[in-house]
Amino acid sequence: MKIKYYILLVVAFLGMRASAQQKNKLDVFQDSLIKLSTSTIAAATDEKKAEVNGRFVKTMVEALKTPNSFTYGFDSLKNVSVIKSPDQAFRILSWYIQQSDGTYRYYGTIQMNTNNGPLKLYPLIDQTENLADENSITDNQKWLGARYYEIVPIKSGNRLPYYILLGWKGNTESTTKKIIEVLTFNNNNVVFGAPVFDGKALKGKNRIIFEYTKSNAMYLKTDQKAGMIVFDHLAPFDPEMVGRFEFYGSDGTFDGFKVIGGRLKLQENLTLNNDPTAMDELYADPSKNLKPNRKF
């Protein structure tokens, strides 16, 4: 019995030692990635940025080949968004490079959780400039690039589950975009886009893309209390500027998507109530003010 106990202790010790060695190895990779990321941003030309970023991508792939890399957060790599699906099935690493003309190019990969098995990656190839239709259904080789910051799993009955991705997409010198993307895994293939949206003027929409002036910010996030994806309602500052998105911004109201029957149904003119906090005394009581009316 003592021999068996001793063997278990040795196995546990060796496992802990191997885990520590793997973490140290990933720490070294992360330090290299931080330096390469900094060099990419500081590069003087688009060509040099692409060259250094190419080395960054190769180093990242080598890092992800390390056993147990799926659990390593790369928390110090601030320029890369690393988000896991709530069901722990996969994670997405995404980042961007700003070009000299004010546009952006996006990079990323989907890493599947293989439970310490062989590395399984789906590289994301940004084809934004080559996509004639932003509403088209694509795959990881024809990706409408974005820097994702939230994953929402959607399940309904026997339907194939899918995931909603919320992402930021710097666009040009004058406008920014945010995206509600749909991700599906079908027979080991990655599919972006699906007609899961219901609401006014949303028939046939495979993803939702918001575009607005670069000088403004836009709220797009899951509101756990409301139980839906909530976002600013965008409108032109002047009715004569309809369709010119460099003049679009929030009009002070909110809309949202609520999951009903496995689909995202548009909810308009939402009233959002936040939980009380110690900071509330610094603000005027919203119940004493009229809710903003949409002007446009």
Contacts in CASP RR format, 6 or more apart in sequence:
PFRMAT RR
TARGET T0000
AUTHOR 0000-0000-0000
METHOD contacts of the structure
MODEL  1
MKIKYYILLVVAFLGMRASAQQKNKLDVFQDSLIKLSTSTIAAATDEKKA
EVNGRFVKTMVEALKTPNSFTYGFDSLKNVSVIKSPDQAFRILSWYIQQS
DGTYRYYGTIQMNTNNGPLKLYPLIDQTENLADENSITDNQKWLGARYYE
IVPIKSGNRLPYYILLGWKGNTESTTKKIIEVLTFNNNNVVFGAPVFDGK
ALKGKNRIIFEYTKSNAMYLKTDQKAGMIVFDHLAPFDPEMVGRFEFYGS
DGTFDGFKVIGGRLKLQENLTLNNDPTAMDELYADPSKNLKPNRKF
19 68 0 8 1.000
22 66 0 8 1.000
22 67 0 8 1.000
22 68 0 8 1.000
22 69 0 8 1.000
23 72 0 8 1.000
25 66 0 8 1.000
26 63 0 8 1.000
26 66 0 8 1.000
26 69 0 8 1.000
26 72 0 8 1.000
29 59 0 8 1.000
29 62 0 8 1.000
29 63 0 8 1.000
29 66 0 8 1.000
30 63 0 8 1.000
30 72 0 8 1.000
30 74 0 8 1.000
30 76 0 8 1.000
30 77 0 8 1.000
32 59 0 8 1.000
33 56 0 8 1.000
33 59 0 8 1.000
33 60 0 8 1.000
33 63 0 8 1.000
33 74 0 8 1.000
33 77 0 8 1.000
33 80 0 8 1.000
34 76 0 8 1.000
34 77 0 8 1.000
36 52 0 8 1.000
36 53 0 8 1.000
36 55 0 8 1.000
36 56 0 8 1.000
36 59 0 8 1.000
37 56 0 8 1.000
37 77 0 8 1.000
37 79 0 8 1.000
37 80 0 8 1.000
37 95 0 8 1.000
39 52 0 8 1.000
40 49 0 8 1.000
40 52 0 8 1.000
40 53 0 8 1.000
40 56 0 8 1.000
40 97 0 8 1.000
41 49 0 8 1.000
41 79 0 8 1.000
41 97 0 8 1.000
43 49 0 8 1.000
43 51 0 8 1.000
43 52 0 8 1.000
45 100 0 8 1.000
46 99 0 8 1.000
46 100 0 8 1.000
49 97 0 8 1.000
49 99 0 8 1.000
50 97 0 8 1.000
53 97 0 8 1.000
53 107 0 8 1.000
57 107 0 8 1.000
60 93 0 8 1.000
60 109 0 8 1.000
61 109 0 8 1.000
61 121 0 8 1.000
63 69 0 8 1.000
63 72 0 8 1.000
64 109 0 8 1.000
64 111 0 8 1.000
64 119 0 8 1.000
64 121 0 8 1.000
65 119 0 8 1.000
66 72 0 8 1.000
67 116 0 8 1.000
68 116 0 8 1.000
69 111 0 8 1.000
69 119 0 8 1.000
70 91 0 8 1.000
70 111 0 8 1.000
70 113 0 8 1.000
70 114 0 8 1.000
73 82 0 8 1.000
74 80 0 8 1.000
74 82 0 8 1.000
74 93 0 8 1.000
75 82 0 8 1.000
79 95 0 8 1.000
80 93 0 8 1.000
80 94 0 8 1.000
80 95 0 8 1.000
81 92 0 8 1.000
81 93 0 8 1.000
81 94 0 8 1.000
81 95 0 8 1.000
81 147 0 8 1.000
81 148 0 8 1.000
81 149 0 8 1.000
82 91 0 8 1.000
82 92 0 8 1.000
82 93 0 8 1.000
83 91 0 8 1.000
83 92 0 8 1.000
83 148 0 8 1.000
83 149 0 8 1.000
83 150 0 8 1.000
83 151 0 8 1.000
84 90 0 8 1.000
84 91 0 8 1.000
84 151 0 8 1.000
85 91 0 8 1.000
85 151 0 8 1.000
85 153 0 8 1.000
85 163 0 8 1.000
86 151 0 8 1.000
86 152 0 8 1.000
86 153 0 8 1.000
87 153 0 8 1.000
88 113 0 8 1.000
89 112 0 8 1.000
89 113 0 8 1.000
90 110 0 8 1.000
90 111 0 8 1.000
90 112 0 8 1.000
90 113 0 8 1.000
91 110 0 8 1.000
91 111 0 8 1.000
91 113 0 8 1.000
92 108 0 8 1.000
92 109 0 8 1.000
92 110 0 8 1.000
92 111 0 8 1.000
92 124 0 8 1.000
92 148 0 8 1.000
92 151 0 8 1.000
92 165 0 8 1.000
93 108 0 8 1.000
93 109 0 8 1.000
93 111 0 8 1.000
94 106 0 8 1.000
94 107 0 8 1.000
94 108 0 8 1.000
94 124 0 8 1.000
94 145 0 8 1.000
94 146 0 8 1.000
94 147 0 8 1.000
94 148 0 8 1.000
95 106 0 8 1.000
95 107 0 8 1.000
95 108 0 8 1.000
95 147 0 8 1.000
96 104 0 8 1.000
96 105 0 8 1.000
96 106 0 8 1.000
96 107 0 8 1.000
96 147 0 8 1.000
96 170 0 8 1.000
97 104 0 8 1.000
97 105 0 8 1.000
97 107 0 8 1.000
98 104 0 8 1.000
99 105 0 8 1.000
101 173 0 8 1.000
102 172 0 8 1.000
102 173 0 8 1.000
103 171 0 8 1.000
103 172 0 8 1.000
103 173 0 8 1.000
104 169 0 8 1.000
104 170 0 8 1.000
104 171 0 8 1.000
105 126 0 8 1.000
106 124 0 8 1.000
106 126 0 8 1.000
106 128 0 8 1.000
106 143 0 8 1.000
106 145 0 8 1.000
106 146 0 8 1.000
106 147 0 8 1.000
106 169 0 8 1.000
107 124 0 8 1.000
107 126 0 8 1.000
108 123 0 8 1.000
108 124 0 8 1.000
109 121 0 8 1.000
109 122 0 8 1.000
109 123 0 8 1.000
109 124 0 8 1.000
110 121 0 8 1.000
110 122 0 8 1.000
110 124 0 8 1.000
110 140 0 8 1.000
110 190 0 8 1.000
111 119 0 8 1.000
111 120 0 8 1.000
111 121 0 8 1.000
112 120 0 8 1.000
112 121 0 8 1.000
112 122 0 8 1.000
114 120 0 8 1.000
122 140 0 8 1.000
122 190 0 8 1.000
123 140 0 8 1.000
124 140 0 8 1.000
124 143 0 8 1.000
124 145 0 8 1.000
125 140 0 8 1.000
125 141 0 8 1.000
125 142 0 8 1.000
125 143 0 8 1.000
126 143 0 8 1.000
126 144 0 8 1.000
126 145 0 8 1.000
127 138 0 8 1.000
127 141 0 8 1.000
127 142 0 8 1.000
127 143 0 8 1.000
127 144 0 8 1.000
128 144 0 8 1.000
128 145 0 8 1.000
130 142 0 8 1.000
131 138 0 8 1.000
131 142 0 8 1.000
131 144 0 8 1.000
134 144 0 8 1.000
134 207 0 8 1.000
134 209 0 8 1.000
135 204 0 8 1.000
135 205 0 8 1.000
135 206 0 8 1.000
135 207 0 8 1.000
136 206 0 8 1.000
137 191 0 8 1.000
137 192 0 8 1.000
137 193 0 8 1.000
137 194 0 8 1.000
137 206 0 8 1.000
138 144 0 8 1.000
138 191 0 8 1.000
138 192 0 8 1.000
138 193 0 8 1.000
139 189 0 8 1.000
139 190 0 8 1.000
139 191 0 8 1.000
139 192 0 8 1.000
140 190 0 8 1.000
140 192 0 8 1.000
143 192 0 8 1.000
144 169 0 8 1.000
144 179 0 8 1.000
144 181 0 8 1.000
144 192 0 8 1.000
144 207 0 8 1.000
145 169 0 8 1.000
146 165 0 8 1.000
146 167 0 8 1.000
146 168 0 8 1.000
146 169 0 8 1.000
146 179 0 8 1.000
146 181 0 8 1.000
147 167 0 8 1.000
147 168 0 8 1.000
147 169 0 8 1.000
148 165 0 8 1.000
148 166 0 8 1.000
148 167 0 8 1.000
148 181 0 8 1.000
149 166 0 8 1.000
149 167 0 8 1.000
149 168 0 8 1.000
150 165 0 8 1.000
150 166 0 8 1.000
150 167 0 8 1.000
150 221 0 8 1.000
150 222 0 8 1.000
151 163 0 8 1.000
151 164 0 8 1.000
151 165 0 8 1.000
151 166 0 8 1.000
152 163 0 8 1.000
152 164 0 8 1.000
152 165 0 8 1.000
152 166 0 8 1.000
152 222 0 8 1.000
152 229 0 8 1.000
153 161 0 8 1.000
153 162 0 8 1.000
153 163 0 8 1.000
153 164 0 8 1.000
154 161 0 8 1.000
154 162 0 8 1.000
154 163 0 8 1.000
154 164 0 8 1.000
154 196 0 8 1.000
154 259 0 8 1.000
154 262 0 8 1.000
154 264 0 8 1.000
155 161 0 8 1.000
155 262 0 8 1.000
156 259 0 8 1.000
156 261 0 8 1.000
156 262 0 8 1.000
156 263 0 8 1.000
159 262 0 8 1.000
160 184 0 8 1.000
160 186 0 8 1.000
162 182 0 8 1.000
162 183 0 8 1.000
162 184 0 8 1.000
162 194 0 8 1.000
162 196 0 8 1.000
163 182 0 8 1.000
163 183 0 8 1.000
163 184 0 8 1.000
164 180 0 8 1.000
164 181 0 8 1.000
164 182 0 8 1.000
164 183 0 8 1.000
164 229 0 8 1.000
164 264 0 8 1.000
165 179 0 8 1.000
165 180 0 8 1.000
165 181 0 8 1.000
165 182 0 8 1.000
165 183 0 8 1.000
166 178 0 8 1.000
166 179 0 8 1.000
166 180 0 8 1.000
166 181 0 8 1.000
166 220 0 8 1.000
166 221 0 8 1.000
166 222 0 8 1.000
166 229 0 8 1.000
167 178 0 8 1.000
167 179 0 8 1.000
167 180 0 8 1.000
167 181 0 8 1.000
167 220 0 8 1.000
168 176 0 8 1.000
168 177 0 8 1.000
168 178 0 8 1.000
168 179 0 8 1.000
169 176 0 8 1.000
169 177 0 8 1.000
169 178 0 8 1.000
169 179 0 8 1.000
169 209 0 8 1.000
170 176 0 8 1.000
170 177 0 8 1.000
170 214 0 8 1.000
171 177 0 8 1.000
171 211 0 8 1.000
171 214 0 8 1.000
172 214 0 8 1.000
173 214 0 8 1.000
174 213 0 8 1.000
174 214 0 8 1.000
174 246 0 8 1.000
175 211 0 8 1.000
175 212 0 8 1.000
175 213 0 8 1.000
175 214 0 8 1.000
175 245 0 8 1.000
175 246 0 8 1.000
175 248 0 8 1.000
176 211 0 8 1.000
176 212 0 8 1.000
176 213 0 8 1.000
176 214 0 8 1.000
176 216 0 8 1.000
176 218 0 8 1.000
177 209 0 8 1.000
177 210 0 8 1.000
177 211 0 8 1.000
177 212 0 8 1.000
178 209 0 8 1.000
178 210 0 8 1.000
178 218 0 8 1.000
178 220 0 8 1.000
178 231 0 8 1.000
179 207 0 8 1.000
179 208 0 8 1.000
179 209 0 8 1.000
179 210 0 8 1.000
180 207 0 8 1.000
180 208 0 8 1.000
180 209 0 8 1.000
180 220 0 8 1.000
180 229 0 8 1.000
180 257 0 8 1.000
180 264 0 8 1.000
181 192 0 8 1.000
181 193 0 8 1.000
181 207 0 8 1.000
182 192 0 8 1.000
182 193 0 8 1.000
182 194 0 8 1.000
182 196 0 8 1.000
182 206 0 8 1.000
182 207 0 8 1.000
183 190 0 8 1.000
183 191 0 8 1.000
183 192 0 8 1.000
183 193 0 8 1.000
184 190 0 8 1.000
184 191 0 8 1.000
184 193 0 8 1.000
184 194 0 8 1.000
185 191 0 8 1.000
192 207 0 8 1.000
193 206 0 8 1.000
193 207 0 8 1.000
194 206 0 8 1.000
195 203 0 8 1.000
195 204 0 8 1.000
195 205 0 8 1.000
195 206 0 8 1.000
196 262 0 8 1.000
196 263 0 8 1.000
196 264 0 8 1.000
197 204 0 8 1.000
197 205 0 8 1.000
197 208 0 8 1.000
197 257 0 8 1.000
197 263 0 8 1.000
197 264 0 8 1.000
197 266 0 8 1.000
198 260 0 8 1.000
198 263 0 8 1.000
198 264 0 8 1.000
198 265 0 8 1.000
198 266 0 8 1.000
199 265 0 8 1.000
199 266 0 8 1.000
200 266 0 8 1.000
200 268 0 8 1.000
202 208 0 8 1.000
202 266 0 8 1.000
210 218 0 8 1.000
210 220 0 8 1.000
210 231 0 8 1.000
210 234 0 8 1.000
211 234 0 8 1.000
211 245 0 8 1.000
211 248 0 8 1.000
212 218 0 8 1.000
212 234 0 8 1.000
212 245 0 8 1.000
212 248 0 8 1.000
212 249 0 8 1.000
212 250 0 8 1.000
213 245 0 8 1.000
213 246 0 8 1.000
213 247 0 8 1.000
213 248 0 8 1.000
213 249 0 8 1.000
214 246 0 8 1.000
216 249 0 8 1.000
216 250 0 8 1.000
218 231 0 8 1.000
218 232 0 8 1.000
218 234 0 8 1.000
218 249 0 8 1.000
218 250 0 8 1.000
219 230 0 8 1.000
219 231 0 8 1.000
219 232 0 8 1.000
219 250 0 8 1.000
219 254 0 8 1.000
220 229 0 8 1.000
220 230 0 8 1.000
220 231 0 8 1.000
220 232 0 8 1.000
221 229 0 8 1.000
221 230 0 8 1.000
221 231 0 8 1.000
222 228 0 8 1.000
222 229 0 8 1.000
222 230 0 8 1.000
223 229 0 8 1.000
223 230 0 8 1.000
223 272 0 8 1.000
225 273 0 8 1.000
225 274 0 8 1.000
225 275 0 8 1.000
226 270 0 8 1.000
226 272 0 8 1.000
227 258 0 8 1.000
228 256 0 8 1.000
228 257 0 8 1.000
228 258 0 8 1.000
228 259 0 8 1.000
228 267 0 8 1.000
229 256 0 8 1.000
229 257 0 8 1.000
229 264 0 8 1.000
230 254 0 8 1.000
230 255 0 8 1.000
230 256 0 8 1.000
230 270 0 8 1.000
230 272 0 8 1.000
231 254 0 8 1.000
231 255 0 8 1.000
231 256 0 8 1.000
232 249 0 8 1.000
232 250 0 8 1.000
232 251 0 8 1.000
232 252 0 8 1.000
232 253 0 8 1.000
232 254 0 8 1.000
233 250 0 8 1.000
233 251 0 8 1.000
233 252 0 8 1.000
233 253 0 8 1.000
233 254 0 8 1.000
233 255 0 8 1.000
233 268 0 8 1.000
233 269 0 8 1.000
233 294 0 8 1.000
234 248 0 8 1.000
234 249 0 8 1.000
234 250 0 8 1.000
234 251 0 8 1.000
235 248 0 8 1.000
235 249 0 8 1.000
235 250 0 8 1.000
235 251 0 8 1.000
235 294 0 8 1.000
235 295 0 8 1.000
235 296 0 8 1.000
236 242 0 8 1.000
236 243 0 8 1.000
236 244 0 8 1.000
236 247 0 8 1.000
236 248 0 8 1.000
236 249 0 8 1.000
236 296 0 8 1.000
237 247 0 8 1.000
237 248 0 8 1.000
237 249 0 8 1.000
238 247 0 8 1.000
239 296 0 8 1.000
241 247 0 8 1.000
241 248 0 8 1.000
242 296 0 8 1.000
251 292 0 8 1.000
251 294 0 8 1.000
251 295 0 8 1.000
251 296 0 8 1.000
252 292 0 8 1.000
253 269 0 8 1.000
253 270 0 8 1.000
253 291 0 8 1.000
253 292 0 8 1.000
253 294 0 8 1.000
254 269 0 8 1.000
254 270 0 8 1.000
254 272 0 8 1.000
255 266 0 8 1.000
255 267 0 8 1.000
255 268 0 8 1.000
255 269 0 8 1.000
255 270 0 8 1.000
256 266 0 8 1.000
256 267 0 8 1.000
256 268 0 8 1.000
256 270 0 8 1.000
257 264 0 8 1.000
257 265 0 8 1.000
257 266 0 8 1.000
257 267 0 8 1.000
258 264 0 8 1.000
258 265 0 8 1.000
258 267 0 8 1.000
259 265 0 8 1.000
269 294 0 8 1.000
271 291 0 8 1.000
END
